Amino acid sequence: MSHYRSDNLKFPQVEYCLPSKGPYQPWLGEPCTIPAHVIPSDIPNPLLDSYVDQFATQPEQVMTQFLEANPNFANPRDIGRILFHTKNLSPYAVAALLFNSSYSSRALIFSFMSAIDLDCLSIVDAIKYITQKVAIPTKTIGIVHFASAFSIAYGLRNQLEWPNTKVVNDIFCASLLYCFFGGEFYQQADVFESLKRTSRSIIEQIGNDLKNSPPALYFSSVPVKCTPSESLVGEIEHEGRYRSSWKAYNYSKDGNKIICREIKDKGKEISEVGLDGVIAHQRASGKKQYCMFLQRFDNREFGKKMKDGVLKDSQRKSYTLSFKTEGEMFKWISAVNVTALIEDLKVLN
């Protein structure tokens, strides 16, 4: 496996959520059937059905087991095609394997993007067929690389129609912004210099195609569709300063902060955590399976604790909350991370 280590390209700064089972609900659109004529005839054997469920939460381990049993496929080209063509794989687990594993490499990402015949395939169809298979890494650096890999894969197979990969790259980014923020496609396209010089009829056609049949989109750190103003309330266990010391409180997310109150006296505030610069991670803690780990991107102290009737700055650098169900955990993680996702998308243009 030295090939992967010598050309490793990982994005560990991206948060990768791993839902344990489907169906995986996209932010927008619905997964579509990939037509037979764009599927190569020489694709390798897909992962066995018995591997699919385990892959959702342990993608790297499952791929290692598979390659130990099938060493002839231990190369980026075959791994990329196996990931693309195995049915019912979690798009979140695929993202984790492509962008944050010992297998991650430019060659693997390119092989995944070109796992179907992109020749003379419309650019919108190419986007649709790919984004339904893998969650987009939710950090600007990851999104930029995703767009770049797509532009190279698609551009190489459609050089006569799309000779400029920069244009292909910007169409992908503009399509992502349009699908996420709405409005009109030309409004998103016009902020990219390369697209200002692209035929208006082409821009209009792409906009119509996206509007009539939007691609299924998944985001690696925000598995549940939500908005920054999302309000949430629940009885949630909080890990104390001493590891494995847990106590239940009433928690609410109101705007850009999380407030902790006593369960029996919901008017009694215990603490609050501002969410500016905070990222939520999925992380098990001992016997607690469904935990959200909160930490600032710069690892600074954050939050406030009630003391003598006054909220005072906390010295804590992280908080861990335990939920009763996986679904509840992902709702809270998504509600915390969606603000950062929006900011990362905005800088694309």
Phi, psi and omega per residue, in radians:
M1 nan 0.232 -3.089
S2 -1.103 -0.442 3.137
H3 -0.974 -0.732 -3.077
Y4 -1.265 -0.657 -3.121
R5 -1.195 -0.575 -3.110
S6 -1.302 -0.360 -3.106
D7 -2.234 0.719 -3.048
N8 -1.336 2.358 3.110
L9 -2.354 1.688 -3.058
K10 -1.983 2.685 3.066
F11 -2.167 1.246 -3.085
P12 -1.192 -0.332 -3.142
Q13 -1.290 -0.177 3.077
V14 -1.483 2.443 3.078
E15 -1.537 2.290 -3.122
Y16 -2.060 1.873 3.039
C17 -1.433 2.571 -3.102
L18 -2.288 1.416 3.035
P19 -0.998 2.463 -3.016
S20 -1.388 -0.316 -3.110
K21 -2.772 2.746 3.090
G22 -1.555 -3.001 -0.001
P23 -1.229 2.572 -3.116
Y24 -1.679 1.969 -3.043
Q25 -1.479 2.069 3.139
P26 -1.288 2.808 3.063
W27 -1.133 -0.653 -3.026
L28 -2.553 2.645 3.060
G29 1.171 -3.036 3.123
E30 -2.405 2.549 3.057
P31 -0.996 2.501 -3.098
C32 -2.098 2.858 3.103
T33 -1.360 2.287 3.096
I34 -1.480 2.150 -3.084
P35 -1.101 2.573 -3.055
A36 -1.066 -0.543 -3.025
H37 -1.255 -0.201 3.102
V38 -1.797 0.042 3.116
I39 -1.639 2.111 -3.130
P40 -1.051 2.666 -3.109
S41 -1.459 -0.208 -3.042
D42 -1.951 0.525 -3.138
I43 -1.213 2.502 -3.135
P44 -1.258 3.012 3.122
N45 -1.067 2.342 3.105
P46 -1.309 2.997 3.029
L47 -1.089 2.491 3.100
L48 -1.148 2.656 3.128
D49 -0.966 -0.579 -3.117
S50 -1.167 -0.331 3.126
Y51 -1.526 -0.417 -2.926
V52 -1.069 -0.811 -3.117
D53 -1.108 -0.769 -3.131
Q54 -1.172 -0.575 -3.140
F55 -1.032 -0.544 -3.081
A56 -1.013 -0.604 -3.107
T57 -1.989 -0.242 -3.131
Q58 -2.376 1.064 -3.023
P59 -1.086 -0.729 -3.094
E60 -1.200 -0.727 3.132
Q61 -1.115 -0.731 -3.133
V62 -1.137 -0.751 3.133
M63 -1.105 -0.676 3.106
T64 -1.091 -0.787 3.103
Q65 -1.051 -0.753 -3.114
F66 -1.110 -0.751 -3.093
L67 -1.279 -0.496 3.050
E68 -1.130 -0.599 3.111
A69 -1.478 -0.342 -3.104
N70 -2.341 1.167 -3.042
P71 -1.080 -0.379 3.136
N72 -1.154 -0.328 -3.129
F73 -1.657 0.102 -3.061
A74 -1.386 1.104 3.075
N75 -2.599 2.692 -3.051
P76 -0.989 -0.687 -3.080
R77 -1.071 -0.837 -3.103
D78 -1.270 -0.688 3.135
I79 -1.077 -0.752 3.122
G80 -1.046 -0.738 -3.130
R81 -1.271 -0.594 3.073
I82 -1.092 -0.797 3.130
L83 -1.066 -0.715 -3.073
F84 -1.239 -0.680 -2.959
H85 -1.758 -0.085 3.030
T86 -1.288 2.218 -3.068
K87 -1.291 2.524 2.995
N88 1.180 0.340 3.043
L89 -1.243 2.519 3.079
S90 -1.166 2.175 3.098
P91 -1.114 -0.422 3.116
Y92 -1.284 -0.726 3.110
A93 -1.192 -0.637 3.076
V94 -1.067 -0.742 3.117
A95 -1.074 -0.759 -3.138
A96 -1.085 -0.685 -3.139
L97 -1.244 -0.715 -3.111
L98 -1.211 -0.685 -2.937
F99 -1.951 -0.136 -3.088
N100 -2.681 0.976 3.108
S101 -2.533 3.048 3.108
S102 -1.192 -0.218 3.110
Y103 -1.587 -0.215 -3.041
S104 -1.061 2.269 3.082
S105 -2.846 2.805 3.077
R106 -1.044 -0.678 -3.124
A107 -1.105 -0.707 -3.127
L108 -1.181 -0.768 -3.135
I109 -1.109 -0.736 3.098
F110 -1.102 -0.744 -3.135
S111 -1.096 -0.671 3.098
F112 -1.132 -0.793 -3.117
M113 -1.106 -0.540 -3.089
S114 -1.831 0.462 -3.126
A115 -1.310 -0.170 3.010
I116 -2.074 2.838 3.123
D117 -1.331 1.868 -3.091
L118 -1.495 -0.061 -3.103
D119 -1.009 2.205 3.043
C120 0.973 0.362 3.043
L121 -1.542 2.346 -3.136
S122 -1.025 2.610 -3.066
I123 -1.124 -0.595 3.116
V124 -1.206 -0.729 3.093
D125 -1.098 -0.712 3.116
A126 -1.060 -0.759 3.093
I127 -1.064 -0.801 -3.105
K128 -1.064 -0.777 -3.070
Y129 -1.184 -0.527 -3.093
I130 -1.497 -0.813 -3.041
T131 -1.204 -0.333 3.087
Q132 -1.341 -0.162 -3.082
K133 -1.769 -0.291 -3.033
V134 -2.595 2.396 3.063
A135 -1.264 2.463 3.125
I136 -1.342 2.247 -3.134
P137 -1.151 2.147 -2.957
T138 -1.579 1.197 2.969
K139 -2.701 2.486 -3.025
T140 -0.918 -0.778 -3.107
I141 -1.074 -0.649 3.111
G142 -1.251 -0.709 3.124
I143 -1.121 -0.744 3.139
V144 -1.072 -0.738 3.130
H145 -1.194 -0.665 3.087
F146 -1.014 -0.843 -3.138
A147 -1.113 -0.705 3.140
S148 -1.128 -0.757 3.126
A149 -1.097 -0.706 3.104
F150 -1.106 -0.770 -3.080
S151 -1.123 -0.637 3.120
I152 -1.220 -0.834 -3.116
A153 -1.085 -0.823 -3.105
Y154 -1.271 -0.709 -3.108
G155 -1.116 -0.676 -3.136
L156 -1.111 -0.550 -3.095
R157 -1.628 -0.074 -3.115
N158 -2.417 0.840 -3.017
Q159 -1.178 -0.530 -3.134
L160 -1.231 -0.745 -3.114
E161 -1.420 -0.619 -3.087
W162 -2.268 1.323 -3.089
P163 -1.255 -0.329 -3.072
N164 -1.860 1.872 -3.115
T165 -1.173 -0.394 3.084
K166 -1.113 -0.674 3.100
V167 -1.134 -0.765 3.115
V168 -1.070 -0.769 3.110
N169 -1.004 -0.813 -3.084
D170 -1.259 -0.541 3.052
I171 -1.135 -0.712 3.094
F172 -1.058 -0.839 -3.123
C173 -1.108 -0.756 3.129
A174 -1.119 -0.655 3.111
S175 -1.124 -0.725 3.118
L176 -1.100 -0.782 3.135
L177 -1.137 -0.727 3.133
Y178 -1.104 -0.806 -3.112
C179 -1.134 -0.590 -3.095
F180 -1.420 -0.812 -3.016
F181 -1.685 -0.318 3.141
G182 1.427 -2.714 -3.059
G183 1.466 -2.501 3.101
E184 -2.005 2.511 -3.087
F185 -1.061 -0.697 -3.089
Y186 -1.089 -0.487 3.111
Q187 -1.160 -0.681 3.078
Q188 -1.291 -0.668 -3.109
A189 -1.147 -0.619 -3.042
D190 -1.202 -0.219 3.108
V191 -1.468 -0.143 3.088
F192 -1.742 2.176 -3.075
E193 -1.018 -0.713 -3.094
S194 -1.137 -0.522 -3.094
L195 -1.474 -0.296 3.057
K196 -1.141 -0.448 -3.123
R197 -1.705 0.049 3.122
T198 -1.508 2.510 -3.122
S199 -0.853 2.302 3.123
R200 -1.080 -0.563 -3.138
S201 -1.188 -0.616 3.093
I202 -1.179 -0.787 3.114
I203 -1.054 -0.726 3.138
E204 -1.137 -0.716 -3.139
Q205 -1.143 -0.745 3.108
I206 -1.078 -0.760 3.113
G207 -1.046 -0.742 3.122
N208 -1.134 -0.728 3.139
D209 -1.110 -0.730 3.133
L210 -1.172 -0.666 -3.132
K211 -1.197 -0.732 -3.079
N212 -1.341 -0.518 -3.104
S213 -2.554 1.327 -3.076
P214 -1.158 2.528 3.119
P215 -1.236 2.644 3.008
A216 -1.301 2.212 -3.106
L217 -2.108 2.343 3.029
Y218 -2.188 2.571 3.121
F219 -2.166 2.304 -2.921
S220 -1.051 -0.585 -3.071
S221 -1.820 -0.012 -3.086
V222 -2.324 1.330 -3.060
P223 -1.296 -0.220 3.133
V224 -2.064 2.224 -3.133
K225 -1.123 2.291 -3.110
C226 -2.821 -3.136 3.109
T227 -2.209 2.816 3.110
P228 -1.045 -0.442 -3.121
S229 -1.515 0.098 -3.119
E230 -0.935 2.255 3.092
S231 -1.834 2.292 -3.132
L232 -2.336 2.563 3.109
V233 -2.459 2.468 3.086
G234 -3.075 2.771 3.017
E235 -1.511 2.000 -2.978
I236 -2.274 2.472 3.098
E237 -1.462 2.445 -3.098
H238 -2.041 2.309 3.095
E239 -1.444 2.217 -3.139
G240 -1.308 -3.045 -3.137
R241 -1.097 -0.542 3.100
Y242 -1.572 2.243 -3.072
R243 -0.983 2.424 -3.138
S244 1.199 0.321 3.021
S245 -1.786 1.867 -2.990
W246 -2.070 2.551 3.053
K247 -2.598 2.456 -3.108
A248 -1.512 2.429 3.079
Y249 -2.381 2.949 2.992
N250 -1.590 2.078 -3.130
Y251 -1.967 2.527 3.045
S252 -2.438 2.444 2.991
K253 -1.791 2.084 -3.119
D254 -2.239 1.859 -3.089
G255 1.145 -2.171 -3.046
N256 -1.836 0.574 3.067
K257 -2.624 2.724 3.078
I258 -1.966 2.252 -3.089
I259 -1.986 2.355 3.124
C260 -1.896 2.273 3.138
R261 -2.338 2.811 3.040
E262 -1.146 2.543 -3.136
I263 -1.201 -0.784 -3.080
K264 -1.355 -0.421 3.137
D265 -2.270 1.483 -3.034
K266 -1.181 -0.163 3.065
G267 -1.485 -0.172 -3.110
K268 -1.621 1.821 -3.112
E269 -1.409 2.356 -3.136
I270 -1.739 -0.782 -3.090
S271 -2.866 2.942 3.020
E272 -2.565 2.625 -3.106
V273 -2.197 2.008 3.016
G274 -1.281 2.495 -3.003
L275 -1.783 0.073 3.077
D276 -1.094 2.159 3.119
G277 1.317 0.161 -3.090
V278 -1.753 2.408 3.081
I279 -2.063 2.419 3.106
A280 -1.738 2.321 -3.134
H281 -2.054 2.561 2.978
Q282 -1.461 2.149 -3.089
R283 -2.727 2.126 3.057
A284 -1.266 2.619 -3.139
S285 -2.386 1.761 -3.114
G286 1.067 -2.176 3.134
K287 -1.448 -0.129 3.126
K288 -1.490 1.949 -2.995
Q289 -1.479 -0.605 -3.005
Y290 -1.927 1.443 -3.050
C291 -2.043 2.496 3.018
M292 -1.911 2.154 -3.130
F293 -1.856 2.083 -3.111
L294 -1.793 2.320 -3.140
Q295 -2.706 2.516 3.061
R296 -1.282 2.673 -3.133
F297 -1.130 -0.460 -3.135
D298 -1.758 0.133 3.100
N299 1.070 0.456 3.093
R300 -1.483 2.861 3.055
E301 -1.176 2.582 3.117
F302 -2.753 2.894 -3.133
G303 1.648 2.886 3.120
K304 -2.352 2.574 3.135
K305 -2.202 2.416 -3.138
M306 -1.258 2.219 3.104
K307 -2.519 2.124 -3.109
D308 0.983 0.665 3.090
G309 1.366 0.125 -3.107
V310 -2.254 2.389 3.063
L311 -1.333 2.112 -3.124
K312 -2.117 2.638 -3.102
D313 -0.983 2.369 3.104
S314 -1.583 2.667 3.088
Q315 -1.659 0.127 -3.101
R316 -1.363 2.488 3.094
K317 -1.832 -0.068 3.135
S318 -2.785 2.786 3.097
Y319 -2.430 2.473 3.106
T320 -2.183 2.160 3.132
L321 -2.047 2.396 -3.112
S322 -1.930 2.305 -3.086
F323 -1.935 2.810 -3.114
K324 -1.354 -0.525 -3.091
T325 -2.331 2.744 3.089
E326 -1.127 -0.701 -3.133
G327 -1.061 -0.737 3.120
E328 -1.124 -0.734 3.118
M329 -1.016 -0.809 -3.096
F330 -1.222 -0.499 3.037
K331 -1.072 -0.795 -3.123
W332 -1.230 -0.748 3.111
I333 -1.031 -0.783 -3.131
S334 -1.121 -0.729 -3.122
A335 -1.125 -0.532 3.090
V336 -1.355 -0.732 -2.994
N337 -1.462 -0.269 -3.028
V338 -1.119 -0.563 3.129
T339 -1.105 -0.787 3.113
A340 -1.121 -0.655 3.093
L341 -1.049 -0.791 -3.139
I342 -1.057 -0.774 -3.137
E343 -1.130 -0.692 3.124
D344 -1.169 -0.625 3.101
L345 -1.200 -0.662 -3.081
K346 -1.087 -0.561 -3.086
V347 -1.388 -0.070 3.093
L348 -1.081 -0.543 -3.100
N349 -1.722 nan nan
